[in-house]
């Protein structure tokens, strides 16, 4: 049930947000590696990741 909720929530993210989460949590890439390929700083990626995770949490709580 939670896997389905996560899939549903992930589908509501935009392409860039989904790519960041997939690379960090499913592909096990480091924050620095993802930040480099996204052409943003490490701290900026951390802020972005945190905002995306909050979005996912909201989407899951709505279910």
C-alpha positions in Angstrom: 0.0 0.0 0.0 2.8 2.5 0.9 4.7 1.6 -2.3 1.6 2.5 -4.4 1.2 5.7 -2.4 4.9 6.6 -3.1 4.5 5.8 -6.9 1.4 8.0 -7.0 3.2 10.9 -5.2 6.3 10.5 -7.4 4.1 10.8 -10.5 2.9 14.2 -9.3 6.4 15.6 -9.2 7.8 17.5 -12.3 10.5 15.9 -14.4 13.5 17.6 -12.6 12.2 16.8 -9.1 11.5 13.2 -10.0 15.0 12.9 -11.5 16.7 14.2 -8.4 14.8 11.9 -6.1 15.3 8.9 -8.3 19.1 9.5 -8.6 19.5 10.1 -4.8 17.4 7.4 -3.4 17.0 4.7 -6.2 20.3 5.0 -8.0 22.3 5.7 -4.8 24.2 8.7 -6.3 25.8 11.2 -3.9 24.5 14.7 -3.4 27.7 16.2 -4.8 27.4 14.1 -8.0 23.8 15.0 -8.6 24.5 18.7 -7.9 27.4 18.7 -10.4 25.2 17.2 -13.2 22.4 19.6 -12.3 24.9 22.5 -12.4 23.9 23.7 -8.9 25.8 23.9 -5.7 25.8 21.2 -3.1 23.9 23.4 -0.5 21.3 24.4 -3.2 20.7 20.7 -4.0 20.1 20.0 -0.3 17.5 22.8 -0.1 15.9 21.5 -3.3 15.8 17.9 -2.0 14.2 19.0 1.3 11.5 20.9 -0.6 10.8 17.9 -2.8 10.6 15.5 0.1 8.1 17.9 1.8 6.1 17.9 -1.4 6.1 14.1 -1.4 5.1 13.9 2.2 2.1 16.2 1.5 1.0 14.1 -1.5 1.2 10.9 0.6 -0.7 12.4 3.5 -3.5 13.4 1.1 -4.1 9.8 0.1 
